[in-house]
């Protein structure tokens, strides 16, 4: 009998990507709402994606076993 596969965490699939070198890429927080209260400089700096921290990377890789 075949062993059951693990399910990937659906919310995490939408939020994280794995880079070519195996690092976890995430988008920055505090960008979506209340943009008028933030300066243009702050909004520009929140643009783009960053590498997730090592402790978070371990958790994310458990949530996404097949990425």
N, C-alpha and C positions, 0 to 999 in steps of 0.2 A: 504494500500500500504506500502511495506517495505521501510524503510529509507535507503538511499544510504550509502555505506561503504566508509570510508576514504581510500585513496591510500597511501601505504608506499612509501617513497622516495627511489628509486632503488639504487642510488649511496650510500646512507647511509646504506642500507642493507649489502653491500659488505665491509663496513669499520668499523662497530661497532657491538659489541655483548653485551648482557645484562648478568651480572653475576647472580649467584644463589641468591644473596642478593639484586638484583635490581640495582646494580651500572653499569654504562656504561663503557665498556672496549674499548680502542682504541690502535692502533699501533703508534709508535713514528715517528715523521717527521724527515726529513734531513738524511735519511738512504739510499735511493735508488740510487741516482746519485752521480757521482764524488767521488767514494769511495777512489780513490788513493790520493785525497787531504786531507782526514781525517786520523787521527792516528788510529791504531788498538784499542787502549783503547776507543776512542770515538765511534768507530763502535760497539764494544762490549757493551758499555753502552746504545746504541740505540736499541739493540736487545730486543725482547720481547714486552710485552704490558703493558700499564699503565691505571689507572682509570682516566676518563675524569673529568674535573673540574665541580663544581656545576652549574655555569651559562651555560656551554656547554651542560651539562647533560639535562637540562630543554629543550633546543632547539632540541636535538637529540631525546628525547622521544616524542616530537611533530611530528617529521619527521617519526618516527617508532611507530605508535600507537598500533600495534599488537604484539610487541616483549615483 
